[in-house]
Amino acid sequence: MDDESSPCSTQLIDGDGNFNVVGIDHFMKEVKLAECGLSYAVVSIMGPQSSGKSTLLNHLFGTNFREMDAFKGRSQTTKGIWLARCVGIEPFTLVMDLEGTDGRERGEDDTTFEKQSALFALAVSDIVLINMWCHDIGREQAANKPLLKTVFQVMMRLFSPRKTTLMFVIRDKTRTPLENLEPILRQDIQKIWDSVPKPQAHKETTLSEFFNVEVVALSSFEEKEELFKEQVASLRQRFFHSIAPGGLAGDRRGAVPASGFSFSAQQIWKVIKENKDLDLPAHKVMVATVRCEEIANQRFHSFIENKEWCDLEEAAQSGAVPGFGKKLSSILDSCLSEYDAEAMYFDEGVRSAKRKHLKEKLLQGVQPAFQSILGHLRAGTLEKFKETFDKALNGGEGFSAAAYSCTQSLMSVFDDGCADAVIQQANWDTSKVREKLLRDVEAHVAFVRGTKLSELTSKYEEKLNDALLGPVDALLDSASDDTWPSIRKLLRRETQLAVSGLSRELSSFDLDEQTRDKILQKLENYARGLVESKSREEAGRVLFRMKDRFTTLFSHDSDSMPRVWSEKEDIKAITKAARSASLKLLSVMAAIRLDDEADDIENTLSLALVDGTSSSTNRSITMSDALACSTWEKVPPSKMLLSPVQCKSLWRQFKAETEYTVSQAIAAQEACKRSNNWLPPPWAIVAMLVLGFNEFMTLLRNPFYFAVLFIIFLLSRALWVQLDISNQFRHGALPGLLSVCSRFVPTVLNLLRKLAEEGQVGGAATGNSQRNPSIAAKSYRGEVEMSSTGSSQVTSAENGTEYSSPSKQD
């Protein structure tokens, strides 16, 4: 026959023993054998050459194997082993037509292929038909004897053979009834079985343990063709449902699923060709391993190329996917179900192991997408937490309460998202991602807590700045005995207010006692440091403050009015009082006194710098030496602002810069004295009155002289006021004389011009002329008073300018 003429048959093994892998794969696809699972049977036929094997198969199963042409002579028709599908028989049945035995083409001694093909048929087939002539029954040297020996011998090479049905088909049956032929045939079969050498393990094994023996007889095809066809049709019925319990097929435990038939047959033939013992159970496991591996790989690649999975994976890279777990579980279930359907007939252990491996590969392939989903869930939950937390805080909710409620709410949302993303096939633990999210949430809460605490601390520090800096500056400027007690009181009050306020606001943060105390202590230290820092800053400006205080007290009286350095002012006492006040300022600024601890700084400075000036030289040297050190007694170095040496140096510089102001005051007082002493002494006035009494009486008796003298007095007084004689001579006689000489002529001309203008006023009455001297006198007196006041103001301004100039120079 030609395999190309029938797509439902193929040569499985050629005459040289080569396995046709391509042919059987094509055959399996054509007949869709892989879809049958275990619901298929394999029937093979063996027998002498030209015994009608192909003819029987064609009539029995509807195949189209090539048959011998009797008119061309008897020769080998079937070479190797051919495979075909039965037509119209259920279950799916495959038929193998083996090359005939005892053929002259292979020779008498070449029985290797016969044994190999027989072993192959026993290993693969469920039913083995043995075609034999009726006239060989009962003959010792019959043609079927070598064939049966071959079958039984190769059966021993099966490591664990399965029970196979041997159906002896008696051809060209004679008149002898089958009931008489069958016992003889069975006796011959048993005799052959007993004569075959057996392994030690099968010494006592009976034939029935290896074979189900069936015997049928058929009439001659050539002589009784119609009867032959009837008998064949009857025999055909026995092959229906052959694999069902009680069917014609034998033991099915060694059967491999239909999808693995090609590979199984190929491997069996390979083992037989290598002349090795064939372990069918191990072979079954091996076939199951290979086929299940192939099926698993096919299912895995099918999953990788699945469009629904590809879309899901792509979506997972860009964000969270609702229903990810259900969708992916459905795809994986479908993939595993397809594997189960294809591999269900293979060895259970191998099938389960390969399924587990396939599941692991699938889970390994989808895990990155799952982790990506968890990553998106974590990031999204964290951002949502930040937004919700900030909104809660801005809404006035307490920090700890907001943190707790937002954390619980958002972690619940994350847990729901994880539950939605988890797939049924995997028991993946999401606790690590949850813990990482929780750590991120706690880190954000800690960051916000730190920020809020920093803002609160800054807020109260700013309040302390406003509450302390200005008052401390004013208190230090006042520099009295109550300065530091007032500063301490102010510090305690403002610190207590700030600490109590901060403590109330910290209650919403649910801080532990140690942390809370630490923050409050830090605020107290800040307040104290603020005062100390301000004190050190002001200590750097102490010289300026001393000079300012000295100038203020020295140049102004108790009513804060500028001093006029008249003879009544005691410059020495004023100077001492102003310097004492400045020394008080220096002593206040010498050290920080926030701890209410007594010290002797003021006494030391007073004795050394003020009182020591009126003592003896030895006492002055001793007290000066008290300032020749770098520290104060009872004052720690950390609280010292000005050392004794620095105080001594500052005092020396202070005195040097205020000496000019004192000297200016003394000069102003001397000038004032001189301006008030222009009249002659009292004794001279008395002498003039006594000695000039006659002349005075003469003036009284002669009104004309009196009027002339009165006019001269008025003119002289007017010149006195206009020239400001008293003010001009304050700075000495010579400067005053020069100033008066330079201004005398312009003043006289100005006075004459005014008199001329008054004389030109028309029609003045005599009474008016007589009243003019009185008006002029009043005018002169007013001008004198104004001049005197102006002189005093100028003097005061000049003095102020003089003893403020050193400050400007500083």
Disulfide bonds with the S-S distance in Angstrom:
none
